[in-house]
Amino acid sequence: MKGLHGSVLVLVVMMGLVSACPDNDDPFAGLPPDADCVPGSEFTVDGCNWCFCNDPGYAICTLLGCVGPIPGNRPTCRGNAVWKEGKKICRCKNERSVCTRC
């Protein structure tokens, strides 16, 4: 029984990797190689300042001085936003950031 649980766990993890990183879906296709985001995207990386993606694919962000802890239940993105955070690609799902290393 112990081996079966391990196999199920590996299968679930593999399924998550396949669905999180689609091979044929490059949201940055046609944008400059150094683009930050998909045009029209709205997102926050710190929970306080919002970024808006312009037509060439570059983020323009507010620079508010955020004071105190940011509540964790606030939206972190809007609509179908897609952006990069370092080597991760983030997508908006139900107003929450979902980031993968794709």
Helices and strands as residue ranges (DSSP letters): H 2-20, E 42-44, E 50-53, E 59-61, E 77-78, E 82-85, E 88-93, E 96-100
